[in-house]
Amino acid sequence: MDPRYSGETLKHLEKQNELLMHAYNSVSHELHKLQVEEEMLMRKFYQLMAAHGLPKKNEGNAEMKDGRGVGDSTALLTNTSDDSISGENGQATALVPTSSNEQE
């Protein structure tokens, strides 16, 4: 890179950085607003479902031994596949911890 243009390049990069930070802040603010709106709508939806008596599913089901409800689970999933890219033998194992908590 020619040293004659380093000053112009620096100014250009600083301007791009400023614009990108402004865009990042705008998108972050919009995301936060949407998350708050989603939470509010989910609460209203749950209240509506409760008013109609619909969230009472699993009413007659027994709970698991550890005290969690039927809809609550934690699982460790494994996936082995011959067509995946990895290792010496061509097989991959993915351990994916999952957790599911249904609100009743």
N, CA, C and O atoms as a DFTB+ gen file, in Angstrom:
416 C
 N C O
     1  1       0.849      -1.178       0.000
     2  2       0.000       0.000       0.000
     3  2       0.893       1.239       0.000
     4  3       1.889       1.311       0.721
     5  1       0.523       2.177      -0.800
     6  2       1.290       3.406      -0.940
     7  2       1.081       4.301       0.281
     8  3      -0.064       4.581       0.637
     9  1       2.153       4.757       0.930
    10  2       2.010       5.594       2.129
    11  2       1.297       6.923       1.865
    12  3       0.805       7.552       2.802
    13  1       1.237       7.354       0.617
    14  2       0.572       8.623       0.310
    15  2      -0.919       8.558       0.597
    16  3      -1.546       9.579       0.881
    17  1      -1.485       7.369       0.525
    18  2      -2.933       7.227       0.685
    19  2      -3.339       6.720       2.069
    20  3      -4.523       6.496       2.320
    21  1      -2.380       6.538       2.959
    22  2      -2.714       5.986       4.272
    23  2      -3.605       6.931       5.077
    24  3      -4.482       6.464       5.804
    25  1      -3.406       8.239       4.967
    26  2      -4.252       9.203       5.674
    27  2      -5.687       9.151       5.189
    28  3      -6.622       9.158       5.990
    29  1      -5.861       9.098       3.868
    30  2      -7.207       9.012       3.297
    31  2      -7.874       7.693       3.675
    32  3      -9.066       7.652       3.978
    33  1      -7.090       6.617       3.652
    34  2      -7.625       5.302       4.012
    35  2      -8.063       5.287       5.467
    36  3      -9.110       4.729       5.795
    37  1      -7.270       5.896       6.341
    38  2      -7.622       5.957       7.755
    39  2      -8.921       6.731       7.958
    40  3      -9.789       6.293       8.713
    41  1      -9.061       7.876       7.294
    42  2     -10.298       8.663       7.406
    43  2     -11.497       7.864       6.910
    44  3     -12.567       7.877       7.520
    45  1     -11.300       7.168       5.793
    46  2     -12.382       6.362       5.226
    47  2     -12.787       5.248       6.191
    48  3     -13.976       5.011       6.404
    49  1     -11.803       4.568       6.773
    50  2     -12.095       3.483       7.708
    51  2     -12.754       3.999       8.982
    52  3     -13.644       3.343       9.523
    53  1     -12.330       5.161       9.466
    54  2     -12.966       5.746      10.646
    55  2     -14.422       6.095      10.362
    56  3     -15.291       5.879      11.207
    57  1     -14.692       6.633       9.172
    58  2     -16.072       6.967       8.793
    59  2     -16.912       5.696       8.685
    60  3     -18.055       5.666       9.142
    61  1     -16.354       4.652       8.085
    62  2     -17.076       3.382       7.993
    63  2     -17.339       2.804       9.374
    64  3     -18.423       2.278       9.630
    65  1     -16.362       2.896      10.265
    66  2     -16.528       2.397      11.627
    67  2     -17.652       3.151      12.327
    68  3     -18.477       2.543      13.009
    69  1     -17.689       4.465      12.163
    70  2     -18.746       5.274      12.775
    71  2     -20.123       4.878      12.238
    72  3     -21.074       4.739      13.007
    73  1     -20.228       4.699      10.929
    74  2     -21.505       4.302      10.329
    75  2     -21.931       2.911      10.786
    76  3     -23.107       2.678      11.065
    77  1     -20.979       1.991      10.863
    78  2     -21.299       0.636      11.310
    79  2     -21.727       0.613      12.773
    80  3     -22.637      -0.132      13.135
    81  1     -21.087       1.413      13.613
    82  2     -21.481       1.476      15.024
    83  2     -22.885       2.058      15.159
    84  3     -23.674       1.599      15.985
    85  1     -23.195       3.072      14.345
    86  2     -24.540       3.646      14.369
    87  2     -25.572       2.596      13.937
    88  3     -26.628       2.467      14.556
    89  1     -25.262       1.850      12.877
    90  2     -26.174       0.802      12.410
    91  2     -26.326      -0.285      13.473
    92  3     -27.435      -0.766      13.709
    93  1     -25.231      -0.672      14.111
    94  2     -25.274      -1.682      15.170
    95  2     -26.160      -1.223      16.321
    96  3     -26.991      -1.987      16.811
    97  1     -25.984       0.023      16.752
    98  2     -26.801       0.547      17.849
    99  2     -28.277       0.598      17.467
   100  3     -29.142       0.280      18.283
   101  1     -28.565       0.996      16.235
   102  2     -29.958       1.049      15.778
   103  2     -30.591      -0.338      15.754
   104  3     -31.721      -0.520      16.207
   105  1     -29.860      -1.311      15.223
   106  2     -30.376      -2.676      15.138
   107  2     -30.542      -3.270      16.533
   108  3     -31.525      -3.963      16.798
   109  1     -29.592      -3.006      17.422
   110  2     -29.700      -3.514      18.794
   111  2     -30.913      -2.930      19.502
   112  3     -31.624      -3.636      20.218
   113  1     -31.145      -1.639      19.300
   114  2     -32.304      -0.988      19.914
   115  2     -33.603      -1.582      19.367
   116  3     -34.533      -1.855      20.126
   117  1     -33.664      -1.779      18.061
   118  2     -34.863      -2.357      17.445
   119  2     -35.086      -3.785      17.935
   120  3     -36.225      -4.176      18.192
   121  1     -34.021      -4.563      18.066
   122  2     -34.132      -5.928      18.574
   123  2     -34.682      -5.932      19.991
   124  3     -35.551      -6.740      20.319
   125  1     -34.188      -5.041      20.827
   126  2     -34.680      -4.965      22.206
   127  2     -36.163      -4.620      22.228
   128  3     -36.927      -5.214      22.990
   129  1     -36.577      -3.664      21.397
   130  2     -37.993      -3.304      21.336
   131  2     -38.838      -4.497      20.912
   132  3     -39.910      -4.725      21.472
   133  1     -38.371      -5.257      19.932
   134  2     -39.119      -6.422      19.462
   135  2     -39.171      -7.520      20.519
   136  3     -40.187      -8.204      20.644
   137  1     -38.101      -7.697      21.277
   138  2     -38.109      -8.703      22.338
   139  2     -39.098      -8.330      23.435
   140  3     -39.797      -9.195      23.962
   141  1     -39.159      -7.052      23.779
   142  2     -40.116      -6.597      24.786
   143  2     -41.535      -6.796      24.270
   144  3     -42.413      -7.244      25.008
   145  1     -41.759      -6.459      22.995
   146  2     -43.086      -6.638      22.408
   147  2     -43.469      -8.116      22.368
   148  3     -44.617      -8.465      22.644
   149  1     -42.516      -8.986      22.024
   150  2     -42.788     -10.421      21.994
   151  2     -43.185     -10.925      23.378
   152  3     -44.143     -11.685      23.515
   153  1     -42.450     -10.501      24.400
   154  2     -42.770     -10.934      25.758
   155  2     -44.165     -10.466      26.161
   156  3     -44.925     -11.219      26.770
   157  1     -44.498      -9.225      25.823
   158  2     -45.819      -8.693      26.152
   159  2     -46.917      -9.494      25.439
   160  3     -47.933      -9.842      26.041
   161  1     -46.699      -9.779      24.152
   162  2     -47.692     -10.541      23.393
   163  2     -47.831     -11.967      23.914
   164  3     -48.939     -12.503      23.951
   165  1     -46.729     -12.585      24.315
   166  2     -46.804     -13.941      24.857
   167  2     -47.564     -13.959      26.178
   168  3     -48.322     -14.890      26.448
   169  1     -47.363     -12.932      26.999
   170  2     -48.121     -12.852      28.254
   171  2     -49.615     -12.687      27.977
   172  3     -50.446     -13.333      28.616
   173  1     -49.948     -11.820      27.024
   174  2     -51.357     -11.621      26.662
   175  2     -51.948     -12.912      26.101
   176  3     -53.080     -13.274      26.422
   177  1     -51.176     -13.605      25.260
   178  2     -51.638     -14.854      24.681
   179  2     -51.887     -15.894      25.773
   180  3     -52.893     -16.603      25.743
   181  1     -50.966     -15.982      26.738
   182  2     -51.136     -16.931      27.836
   183  2     -52.375     -16.582      28.660
   184  3     -53.122     -17.472      29.066
   185  1     -52.594     -15.285      28.907
   186  2     -53.785     -14.863      29.647
   187  2     -55.049     -15.244      28.883
   188  3     -56.029     -15.690      29.481
   189  1     -55.027     -15.071      27.569
   190  2     -56.173     -15.441      26.744
   191  2     -56.405     -16.948      26.795
   192  3     -57.543     -17.402      26.915
   193  1     -55.320     -17.725      26.702
   194  2     -55.444     -19.179      26.762
   195  2     -55.965     -19.606      28.132
   196  3     -56.792     -20.513      28.225
   197  1     -55.488     -18.960      29.193
   198  2     -55.941     -19.290      30.542
   199  2     -57.415     -18.954      30.700
   200  3     -58.146     -19.680      31.375
   201  1     -57.861     -17.863      30.088
   202  2     -59.267     -17.474      30.179
   203  2     -60.166     -18.497      29.488
   204  3     -61.312     -18.696      29.893
   205  1     -59.650     -19.140      28.451
   206  2     -60.419     -20.161      27.734
   207  2     -60.200     -21.552      28.314
   208  3     -60.817     -22.514      27.857
   209  1     -59.332     -21.671      29.311
   210  2     -59.094     -22.956      29.959
   211  2     -58.219     -23.895      29.163
   212  3     -58.227     -25.098      29.427
   213  1     -57.465     -23.400      28.200
   214  2     -56.665     -24.271      27.349
   215  2     -55.303     -24.657      27.917
   216  3     -54.804     -25.715      27.531
   217  1     -54.661     -23.899      28.794
   218  2     -53.338     -24.323      29.242
   219  2     -53.351     -25.464      30.246
   220  3     -52.300     -25.814      30.784
   221  1     -54.499     -26.048      30.510
   222  2     -54.579     -27.117      31.503
   223  2     -54.310     -28.487      30.894
   224  3     -54.878     -29.481      31.346
   225  1     -53.466     -28.557      29.890
   226  2     -53.103     -29.855      29.330
   227  2     -52.253     -30.608      30.339
   228  3     -51.738     -30.007      31.281
   229  1     -52.103     -31.885      30.162
   230  2     -51.341     -32.758      31.062
   231  2     -51.923     -32.778      32.468
   232  3     -51.217     -33.095      33.425
   233  1     -53.177     -32.450      32.601
   234  2     -53.809     -32.378      33.916
   235  2     -53.837     -33.745      34.591
   236  3     -53.571     -33.848      35.789
   237  1     -54.153     -34.789      33.841
   238  2     -54.278     -36.111      34.427
   239  2     -52.992     -36.908      34.404
   240  3     -52.964     -38.018      34.935
   241  1     -51.918     -36.391      33.809
   242  2     -50.663     -37.130      33.703
   243  2     -49.881     -37.066      35.000
   244  3     -49.883     -36.047      35.690
   245  1     -49.213     -38.161      35.328
   246  2     -48.374     -38.206      36.536
   247  2     -47.073     -37.466      36.266
   248  3     -46.621     -37.383      35.124
   249  1     -46.482     -36.935      37.312
   250  2     -45.215     -36.236      37.160
   251  2     -44.061     -37.223      37.260
   252  3     -44.213     -38.332      37.773
   253  1     -42.911     -36.799      36.761
   254  2     -41.738     -37.652      36.825
   255  2     -41.221     -37.734      38.253
   256  3     -41.610     -36.938      39.108
   257  1     -40.350     -38.692      38.508
   258  2     -39.846     -38.935      39.858
   259  2     -39.119     -37.736      40.447
   260  3     -39.224     -37.478      41.646
   261  1     -38.378     -36.997      39.615
   262  2     -37.595     -35.891      40.164
   263  2     -38.419     -34.628      40.375
   264  3     -37.861     -33.585      40.716
   265  1     -39.724     -34.696      40.183
   266  2     -40.595     -33.574      40.500
   267  2     -40.886     -32.652      39.337
   268  3     -41.695     -31.733      39.466
   269  1     -40.253     -32.876      38.220
   270  2     -40.545     -32.023      37.078
   271  2     -41.786     -32.537      36.379
   272  3     -42.129     -33.715      36.471
   273  1     -42.450     -31.636      35.682
   274  2     -43.658     -32.006      34.964
   275  2     -43.347     -32.827      33.736
   276  3     -42.185     -33.022      33.379
   277  1     -44.385     -33.303      33.098
   278  2     -44.227     -34.152      31.928
   279  2     -43.571     -33.397      30.785
   280  3     -42.795     -33.982      30.031
   281  1     -43.865     -32.111      30.640
   282  2     -43.309     -31.332      29.541
   283  2     -41.882     -30.887      29.760
   284  3     -41.258     -30.381      28.826
   285  1     -41.337     -31.053      30.953
   286  2     -39.982     -30.608      31.247
   287  2     -39.016     -31.753      30.992
   288  3     -39.246     -32.881      31.428
   289  1     -37.937     -31.457      30.287
   290  2     -36.953     -32.500      30.059
   291  2     -35.596     -31.882      29.801
   292  3     -35.488     -30.759      29.307
   293  1     -34.579     -32.622      30.136
   294  2     -33.228     -32.293      29.707
   295  2     -32.714     -33.538      29.035
   296  3     -32.889     -34.645      29.545
   297  1     -32.084     -33.368      27.902
   298  2     -31.632     -34.523      27.143
   299  2     -30.262     -34.238      26.565
   300  3     -29.906     -33.085      26.321
   301  1     -29.503     -35.286      26.350
   302  2     -28.232     -35.199      25.668
   303  2     -28.378     -36.027      24.407
   304  3     -28.463     -37.254      24.464
   305  1     -28.408     -35.354      23.271
   306  2     -28.651     -36.021      22.006
   307  2     -27.328     -36.333      21.331
   308  3     -26.418     -35.504      21.330
   309  1     -27.216     -37.522      20.759
   310  2     -26.022     -37.864      19.997
   311  2     -26.430     -38.154      18.573
   312  3     -27.520     -38.661      18.307
   313  1     -25.536     -37.822      17.662
   314  2     -25.809     -38.034      16.252
   315  2     -24.547     -38.596      15.623
   316  3     -23.510     -37.933      15.602
   317  1     -24.631     -39.809      15.111
   318  2     -23.504     -40.374      14.386
   319  2     -23.940     -40.575      12.955
   320  3     -25.049     -41.034      12.681
   321  1     -23.045     -40.223      12.043
   322  2     -23.403     -40.283      10.638
   323  2     -22.177     -40.651       9.819
   324  3     -21.081     -40.164      10.099
   325  1     -22.342     -41.505       8.809
   326  2     -21.237     -41.895       7.945
   327  2     -20.915     -40.829       6.912
   328  3     -19.795     -40.791       6.404
   329  1     -21.875     -39.957       6.586
   330  2     -21.660     -38.983       5.529
   331  2     -21.180     -37.634       6.048
   332  3     -21.142     -36.669       5.284
   333  1     -20.816     -37.537       7.308
   334  2     -20.348     -36.266       7.847
   335  2     -18.843     -36.146       7.661
   336  3     -18.148     -37.138       7.444
   337  1     -18.360     -34.928       7.748
   338  2     -16.945     -34.666       7.540
   339  2     -16.268     -34.556       8.893
   340  3     -16.513     -33.602       9.632
   341  1     -15.428     -35.509       9.226
   342  2     -14.656     -35.426      10.462
   343  2     -13.825     -36.669      10.629
   344  3     -14.022     -37.670       9.940
   345  1     -12.894     -36.593      11.552
   346  2     -12.167     -37.747      12.053
   347  2     -11.553     -38.653      11.012
   348  3     -11.675     -38.424       9.808
   349  1     -10.896     -39.678      11.493
   350  2     -10.213     -40.618      10.626
   351  2     -11.177     -41.644      10.050
   352  3     -10.995     -42.075       8.911
   353  1     -12.180     -42.042      10.790
   354  2     -13.078     -43.088      10.311
   355  2     -14.296     -42.532       9.577
   356  3     -15.159     -43.303       9.158
   357  1     -14.384     -41.199       9.411
   358  2     -15.489     -40.629       8.659
   359  2     -16.775     -40.491       9.438
   360  3     -17.807     -40.150       8.859
   361  1     -16.747     -40.746      10.742
   362  2     -17.954     -40.612      11.549
   363  2     -17.812     -39.441      12.498
   364  3     -16.715     -39.122      12.959
   365  1     -18.952     -38.796      12.786
   366  2     -18.954     -37.673      13.719
   367  2     -19.973     -37.933      14.804
   368  3     -21.012     -38.549      14.566
   369  1     -19.671     -37.467      15.976
   370  2     -20.623     -37.540      17.073
   371  2     -20.817     -36.134      17.597
   372  3     -19.854     -35.460      17.963
   373  1     -22.056     -35.694      17.635
   374  2     -22.370     -34.370      18.162
   375  2     -23.154     -34.547      19.445
   376  3     -24.193     -35.207      19.453
   377  1     -22.669     -33.967      20.527
   378  2     -23.382     -33.981      21.795
   379  2     -24.056     -32.632      21.947
   380  3     -23.387     -31.601      22.028
   381  1     -25.368     -32.638      21.986
   382  2     -26.130     -31.402      22.046
   383  2     -26.978     -31.404      23.302
   384  3     -27.981     -32.115      23.359
   385  1     -26.603     -30.624      24.320
   386  2     -27.460     -30.556      25.507
   387  2     -28.701     -29.739      25.200
   388  3     -28.610     -28.646      24.641
   389  1     -29.848     -30.263      25.560
   390  2     -31.091     -29.545      25.325
   391  2     -31.876     -29.465      26.609
   392  3     -31.735     -30.304      27.499
   393  1     -32.693     -28.461      26.692
   394  2     -33.561     -28.298      27.848
   395  2     -34.883     -27.759      27.361
   396  3     -34.919     -26.825      26.560
   397  1     -35.963     -28.335      27.832
   398  2     -37.292     -27.909      27.424
   399  2     -38.131     -27.693      28.662
   400  3     -38.301     -28.610      29.466
   401  1     -38.655     -26.500      28.827
   402  2     -39.526     -26.194      29.958
   403  2     -40.806     -25.581      29.426
   404  3     -40.806     -24.429      28.992
   405  1     -41.877     -26.317      29.453
   406  2     -43.167     -25.791      29.036
   407  2     -43.825     -25.123      30.223
   408  3     -43.836     -25.665      31.329
   409  1     -44.375     -23.939      29.988
   410  2     -45.105     -23.268      31.051
   411  2     -46.521     -23.782      31.054
   412  3     -47.168     -23.858      30.009
   413  1     -47.002     -24.134      32.224
   414  2     -48.358     -24.648      32.317
   415  2     -49.221     -23.672      33.054
   416  3     -50.412     -23.920      33.242
